[in-house]
Amino acid sequence: MLASIPSPSQSVWHLGPIPIRAYALCIVVGIFVAVALTIRRWRERGGVDEDVWDVSGWAIVLGIIGGRLYHVITDPQLYFDKGQHPLDALKIWDGGLGIWGAIALGGVGAWIGCRRKGISLAVFADAAVPGVVLAQGIGRWGNWFNNELYGGPTSVPWGLKVHCMDISSGKAVIFGTADGGQVCDGNSLVHGLFQPTFLYESLWDIGLAVALILIDRKLRLGRGTVFALYAMGYTLGRAWIEALRHDPSHHFLGVRLNDWTALVVFIAALVLFVRRGGFKATRDETVYTKPRPPTEGDHDEAPVEAAVTSDSISGATSDAASDATSDATSDSTSRPSDE
């Protein structure tokens, strides 16, 4: 029987002078999984792989920037209080990406990419969100490596052990403060067990990704309704998981700020889902808002199509000429001369 879940005491390894950070690896793996799944779903809707890479580039870059901005804005004391180092706000690799900022600016990036490519943003969002939430589930394991974002004390058999970590060096320290505020004095391991909220959210996200794929496969939803289901499903999970978290957070009217954000997003997503037709929304006929420019694959096929067309026209012309000659000969033998 599982007595507890251990946490790593190291989150950074070095390949020569290059640091390899577990948090960054989890994010990168999640991104590639999301893109791969989106490409598959985009093909099913009639799009081409190039579209996904082009739009994802905008969404990923702005999403990372948005996630970091949200984290720094909501936790400025970590970087700008006395004794802190403001330049640390730029160290994304140390951890600290706010999902709400990532979704907001990532959505702006997707809009820019879709507009440039002549792609429907709603259709692209429907194709992409199962991969997005799957990437979120993978990314949560970066929090496990960093010994952060865990819940309150617990006695459940799957309780989490945590260390006081120096995020910069990526190693557990025997003197310091853990992410949840607990103090280490001579031992890097914090006393007691804690709710593994990173694991709860990871499992919730993976389960939501599977559910979205199955629902979409059965009902062939469109018009942005898959995206709306994602937003509602994710915020529902985030609400109960936030209630278990023990890390410092801003509160408003006694409720964590993330919970208020989740509530607003859920209501907005519900309105979108209903207005777009709910479970009766049919899949869009095309993924493009304007004619798609030819791709490299189209150019490869063009000569073959041209050759076929040319042969067909030549054959038809030859047949027509032959028929005309035959008719003229027949007329000249059967009709008396005007002379």
C-alpha positions as CSV (number, residue, x, y, z in Angstrom):
1,M,0.0,0.0,0.0
2,L,1.3,3.4,-1.0
3,A,2.4,5.3,2.2
4,S,3.6,8.5,0.5
5,I,4.7,10.1,-2.7
6,P,8.4,11.2,-2.7
7,S,9.5,14.4,-4.3
8,P,12.8,14.9,-6.1
9,S,15.7,16.6,-4.2
10,Q,17.2,17.7,-7.5
11,S,15.6,19.5,-10.5
12,V,18.6,20.6,-12.5
13,W,21.3,18.5,-14.2
14,H,24.2,19.8,-16.2
15,L,25.4,18.8,-19.6
16,G,28.8,20.3,-19.5
17,P,28.2,24.0,-18.8
18,I,24.5,23.8,-20.0
19,P,21.9,23.4,-17.2
20,I,19.0,21.0,-18.0
21,R,16.0,21.9,-15.9
22,A,13.2,19.5,-15.3
23,Y,10.6,22.2,-15.3
24,A,11.6,23.4,-18.8
25,L,11.8,19.8,-20.1
26,C,8.2,19.2,-18.9
27,I,7.0,22.4,-20.7
28,V,8.9,21.4,-23.9
29,V,7.5,17.9,-23.9
30,G,4.0,19.2,-23.4
31,I,4.4,21.6,-26.3
32,F,5.5,18.9,-28.7
33,V,2.7,16.6,-27.6
34,A,0.1,19.4,-28.1
35,V,1.4,20.2,-31.5
36,A,1.4,16.6,-32.6
37,L,-2.1,16.0,-31.4
38,T,-3.3,19.2,-33.0
39,I,-1.8,18.3,-36.4
40,R,-3.7,15.0,-36.3
41,R,-7.0,16.7,-35.4
42,W,-6.4,19.5,-37.9
43,R,-6.0,17.0,-40.8
44,E,-9.3,15.5,-39.9
45,R,-10.9,18.9,-40.3
46,G,-9.4,19.4,-43.7
47,G,-6.3,21.5,-42.8
48,V,-2.6,21.0,-43.6
49,D,0.3,20.5,-41.2
50,E,1.9,23.8,-42.1
51,D,-1.1,25.7,-40.6
52,V,-0.5,24.2,-37.2
53,W,3.2,25.0,-37.1
54,D,2.6,28.6,-38.2
55,V,-0.2,29.3,-35.8
56,S,1.5,27.4,-32.9
57,G,4.6,29.5,-33.2
58,W,2.7,32.7,-32.4
59,A,0.6,31.0,-29.7
60,I,3.5,29.4,-27.9
61,V,5.8,32.5,-27.8
62,L,3.0,34.8,-26.6
63,G,1.6,32.2,-24.3
64,I,4.9,31.8,-22.4
65,I,5.2,35.6,-22.2
66,G,1.7,35.9,-21.0
67,G,2.1,33.2,-18.4
68,R,5.2,34.8,-17.0
69,L,3.7,38.3,-16.9
70,Y,0.7,37.0,-15.0
71,H,2.9,35.2,-12.5
72,V,5.1,38.3,-11.9
73,I,2.1,40.7,-11.7
74,T,0.3,38.5,-9.1
75,D,3.4,37.7,-7.1
76,P,5.6,40.8,-7.4
77,Q,7.1,40.4,-3.9
78,L,9.1,37.4,-5.2
79,Y,11.1,39.8,-7.4
80,F,10.7,43.4,-6.2
81,D,10.6,43.3,-2.4
82,K,13.7,44.3,-0.5
83,G,16.5,41.8,-0.8
84,Q,15.0,40.2,-4.0
85,H,16.5,40.4,-7.5
86,P,14.2,42.1,-10.1
87,L,16.1,40.4,-13.0
88,D,15.0,37.0,-11.7
89,A,11.6,37.9,-13.1
90,L,13.0,37.1,-16.5
91,K,14.2,33.6,-15.5
92,I,11.3,31.6,-16.9
93,W,13.3,28.4,-16.6
94,D,13.2,28.6,-12.8
95,G,9.4,28.1,-12.9
96,G,6.5,30.4,-12.5
97,L,4.0,30.5,-15.4
98,G,0.4,31.7,-14.6
99,I,-2.0,29.6,-16.7
100,W,-4.5,32.5,-17.1
101,G,-2.0,34.8,-18.6
102,A,-0.7,31.9,-20.8
103,I,-4.2,31.3,-22.1
104,A,-5.0,34.9,-22.6
105,L,-1.9,35.9,-24.6
106,G,-1.6,32.5,-26.2
107,G,-5.1,33.1,-27.5
108,V,-4.0,36.4,-28.9
109,G,-1.1,34.7,-30.6
110,A,-3.4,32.1,-32.1
111,W,-5.6,34.9,-33.4
112,I,-2.7,36.6,-35.1
113,G,-1.5,33.3,-36.6
114,C,-5.0,32.4,-37.8
115,R,-5.6,35.9,-39.3
116,R,-2.3,35.7,-41.2
117,K,-3.1,32.3,-42.6
118,G,-6.8,32.9,-43.3
119,I,-7.9,30.3,-40.8
120,S,-11.0,30.3,-38.6
121,L,-9.9,30.8,-35.0
122,A,-12.9,28.9,-33.7
123,V,-12.1,25.9,-35.8
124,F,-8.4,26.0,-34.9
125,A,-9.3,26.3,-31.2
126,D,-11.6,23.3,-31.4
127,A,-8.8,21.2,-32.9
128,A,-6.1,22.5,-30.5
129,V,-7.6,22.4,-27.0
130,P,-7.3,18.7,-26.3
131,G,-3.6,19.0,-27.0
132,V,-3.4,22.2,-24.9
133,V,-4.9,20.7,-21.8
134,L,-2.8,17.5,-22.3
135,A,0.3,19.7,-22.3
136,Q,-0.9,21.4,-19.1
137,G,-1.2,18.0,-17.5
138,I,2.4,17.1,-18.5
139,G,3.7,20.5,-17.5
140,R,2.4,20.0,-13.9
141,W,5.1,17.5,-13.3
142,G,7.6,20.4,-13.5
143,N,6.0,21.6,-10.3
144,W,6.7,18.2,-8.7
145,F,10.4,18.5,-9.6
146,N,10.5,22.0,-8.1
147,N,8.6,20.9,-5.0
148,E,6.0,23.6,-5.4
149,L,2.3,24.3,-5.6
150,Y,1.4,21.5,-3.2
151,G,-1.7,21.4,-0.9
152,G,-2.2,21.5,2.8
153,P,-1.2,18.9,5.3
154,T,-2.9,15.5,4.9
155,S,-2.9,11.9,6.2
156,V,-4.0,10.2,3.0
157,P,-1.9,7.3,1.9
158,W,-0.8,9.2,-1.2
159,G,0.4,12.2,0.7
160,L,3.4,14.1,-0.8
161,K,6.8,14.6,0.8
162,V,8.4,17.9,0.0
163,H,11.8,19.5,0.3
164,C,13.0,23.0,0.8
165,M,14.5,23.8,-2.6
166,D,16.9,26.4,-4.0
167,I,15.2,26.8,-7.4
168,S,18.3,28.5,-8.9
169,S,20.6,25.6,-8.2
170,G,17.9,23.1,-8.5
171,K,18.9,21.3,-5.2
172,A,17.3,20.7,-1.9
173,V,18.7,22.8,1.0
174,I,18.8,22.0,4.7
175,F,18.2,25.6,5.7
176,G,15.6,27.6,4.0
177,T,11.8,28.0,3.4
178,A,9.7,25.6,1.4
179,D,7.2,26.8,-1.3
180,G,4.3,26.5,1.1
181,G,6.1,28.6,3.8
182,Q,7.4,25.8,6.0
183,V,10.9,26.3,7.4
184,C,13.8,23.8,7.1
185,D,16.3,23.9,9.9
186,G,19.0,21.2,9.5
187,N,16.9,18.9,7.3
188,S,15.8,19.6,3.7
189,L,12.7,17.4,4.1
190,V,9.7,19.2,5.4
191,H,7.9,17.5,8.3
192,G,4.6,15.9,7.4
193,L,2.8,15.0,4.2
194,F,0.9,17.3,1.9
195,Q,-1.9,17.1,-0.7
196,P,-0.2,16.3,-4.1
197,T,-2.3,19.0,-6.0
198,F,0.1,18.8,-8.9
199,L,-0.9,15.2,-9.4
200,Y,-4.6,15.9,-9.0
201,E,-4.4,18.6,-11.7
202,S,-2.3,16.5,-14.0
203,L,-4.7,13.6,-13.8
204,W,-7.7,16.0,-14.3
205,D,-6.1,17.6,-17.3
206,I,-5.3,14.2,-19.0
207,G,-8.8,12.9,-18.3
208,L,-10.3,16.1,-19.7
209,A,-8.2,15.8,-22.9
210,V,-9.5,12.2,-23.4
211,A,-13.1,13.3,-22.7
212,L,-12.9,16.1,-25.2
213,I,-11.5,13.8,-27.9
214,L,-14.2,11.2,-27.3
215,I,-17.1,13.7,-27.2
216,D,-15.8,15.5,-30.4
217,R,-15.4,12.2,-32.2
218,K,-19.0,11.1,-31.3
219,L,-20.8,14.4,-31.9
220,R,-18.4,16.1,-34.4
221,L,-18.8,19.4,-32.7
222,G,-17.8,22.8,-34.2
223,R,-18.1,26.6,-34.0
224,G,-15.8,26.8,-30.9
225,T,-17.9,24.5,-28.7
226,V,-15.0,22.1,-28.0
227,F,-13.0,25.1,-26.8
228,A,-15.9,26.1,-24.6
229,L,-16.1,22.6,-23.1
230,Y,-12.4,22.7,-22.4
231,A,-12.6,26.1,-20.6
232,M,-15.6,24.9,-18.5
233,G,-14.0,21.5,-17.7
234,Y,-10.6,23.0,-16.8
235,T,-12.1,25.7,-14.5
236,L,-14.3,23.2,-12.7
237,G,-11.2,21.1,-11.9
238,R,-9.1,24.1,-11.0
239,A,-11.8,25.3,-8.5
240,W,-11.7,22.2,-6.2
241,I,-7.9,21.8,-6.6
242,E,-7.3,25.4,-5.6
243,A,-9.3,24.7,-2.4
244,L,-6.6,22.2,-1.4
245,R,-3.6,24.3,-2.2
246,H,-1.5,25.8,0.7
247,D,0.9,28.1,-1.1
248,P,0.7,31.9,-0.5
249,S,-1.9,33.5,-2.8
250,H,-3.8,36.8,-3.2
251,H,-7.4,36.7,-1.8
252,F,-10.5,38.7,-2.6
253,L,-13.4,38.5,-0.2
254,G,-11.8,35.5,1.4
255,V,-11.4,33.5,-1.8
256,R,-8.2,32.9,-3.8
257,L,-7.8,35.1,-6.8
258,N,-7.4,32.0,-9.0
259,D,-10.9,30.9,-8.0
260,W,-12.4,34.2,-9.0
261,T,-10.7,34.0,-12.3
262,A,-11.9,30.4,-12.8
263,L,-15.5,31.5,-12.1
264,V,-15.4,34.3,-14.6
265,V,-13.9,32.1,-17.3
266,F,-16.4,29.3,-16.6
267,I,-19.4,31.7,-17.0
268,A,-17.9,33.2,-20.2
269,A,-17.3,29.7,-21.6
270,L,-20.8,28.6,-20.7
271,V,-22.3,31.6,-22.5
272,L,-20.2,30.8,-25.6
273,F,-21.2,27.1,-25.5
274,V,-24.9,27.9,-25.4
275,R,-24.8,30.7,-28.0
276,R,-22.8,28.5,-30.5
277,G,-25.4,25.7,-30.3
278,G,-24.1,23.5,-27.4
279,F,-24.0,19.8,-28.2
280,K,-26.0,20.4,-31.4
281,A,-23.3,22.6,-33.0
282,T,-22.2,20.9,-36.2
283,R,-18.7,20.9,-37.5
284,D,-17.6,23.7,-39.8
285,E,-17.6,23.0,-43.5
286,T,-14.2,24.6,-44.0
287,V,-11.3,25.6,-41.8
288,Y,-10.4,28.5,-43.9
289,T,-11.8,32.0,-44.1
290,K,-10.2,32.7,-47.5
291,P,-8.8,30.6,-50.3
292,R,-5.7,28.8,-49.1
293,P,-2.5,29.7,-51.1
294,P,-0.8,26.7,-52.8
295,T,1.7,24.8,-50.7
296,E,4.7,22.8,-51.8
297,G,2.7,19.7,-52.0
298,D,0.2,21.4,-54.3
299,H,3.1,22.4,-56.7
300,D,4.3,18.8,-56.8
301,E,0.9,17.7,-57.9
302,A,0.2,20.5,-60.4
303,P,2.4,19.2,-63.3
304,V,0.6,15.8,-63.1
305,E,-2.8,17.4,-63.1
306,A,-1.7,19.7,-66.0
307,A,-0.4,16.8,-68.0
308,V,-3.6,14.9,-67.5
309,T,-5.7,17.9,-68.5
310,S,-3.5,18.5,-71.6
311,D,-3.8,14.9,-72.7
312,S,-7.5,15.0,-72.3
313,I,-7.9,18.2,-74.3
314,S,-5.5,16.8,-77.0
315,G,-7.5,13.6,-77.2
316,A,-10.8,15.3,-77.4
317,T,-9.5,17.7,-80.1
318,S,-8.2,14.8,-82.2
319,D,-11.5,12.9,-81.9
320,A,-13.4,16.0,-82.9
321,A,-11.2,16.6,-85.9
322,S,-11.5,13.0,-87.0
323,D,-15.3,13.1,-86.8
324,A,-15.4,16.4,-88.8
325,T,-13.2,15.0,-91.6
326,S,-15.3,11.8,-91.8
327,D,-18.5,13.9,-92.1
328,A,-17.1,16.1,-94.8
329,T,-15.9,13.1,-96.8
330,S,-19.3,11.5,-96.5
331,D,-21.1,14.7,-97.7
332,S,-18.8,15.1,-100.7
333,T,-19.6,11.7,-102.0
334,S,-23.3,11.7,-101.5
335,R,-24.1,15.3,-102.7
336,P,-23.9,16.4,-106.4
337,S,-21.3,19.1,-107.2
338,D,-22.6,22.6,-107.7
339,E,-20.6,22.7,-111.0
